[in-house]
Amino acid sequence: YDHCLPLPFSWAVNSLPSYRHFDWPGIDHLGRQAGEAVTAIGCRSAVHQFAKPRMMSELYGASGQHLSFADRKWIAHQQIVLGANHLSPHLMATTLLGARKRDYPPTISSHQPWWELNHVVEDPLSRLCELMSEGQGQPELLIVHPQESVYVSSRGPVELGQSPTWVGRFFHASDDPKLNKLDDTLKRLCRRLLDAGYVFDFGDESILTECARVASDQDLVVLRVGEAEYRAVVLPPLFTVRCSTIELLKNFADRGGIVIGWQFAPDFVDGRNDESALETLSEFSACVTDSLSSLEELATSLFKLVPPELRIREKSGDA
């Protein structure tokens, strides 16, 4: 689970490059909530970029024994919308002796009085997952992921919170306000793009170095990362950016690709801020289509440059 940017650093792991090595990459979606989306988007990115047939999501852990069928449905639907097409309900215990009945409930097994009706919620979700496993996702935008910015500014591993609630334990923020702000800006960016109807992925800089190239699709210049193609790249707030990423995106922009920034003002290139690095940043800034300060400006600019493939309009005609 990558609920916040500093958390994977606690295990010295960058999850995004690791997903590609699994036949079916997966995540753990905790809690009775459907607001956390960053973890699923990260896994979905690997599914698109490396043509994985399935994305797993373990659901419902720490949601409580009072979790209803309706709760399970809307949580599962959120995960399916974000790319999951194989659901793994938490958990089925062999026995509930001792502490097992309190192991991040609910228990979804024959121990429940409603077990004989479990198919009422599971069958339609299974059919929906099977349907969503057909075909291939078509993301429109690529967001350069800021995980490497955590490395250059982190004070060390983030300990899991000591709160007895799952929220306090697994959504524990870093002690560094600068990292917390970076984490918050990424989440707000993702939420705004989701609300605008965009399908987008993350671009991990190590994957971009190894697997990305500029290509032409009919008369359209795209950035191809593995098997996925993107019409535009969004640069979020970053502390550092790789020189290889700058060279890639400069080539993309020079050939007519769209590179748009939102509060993009890194201080380092490859973790360095010497004269050569600053000169490289200055040259690259001229290739960025826009460097916008607000999310609304970003959304407006994206709608003009790269309108989403699918838009939902209200009866009034407003998007």
Disulfide bonds with the S-S distance in Angstrom:
none
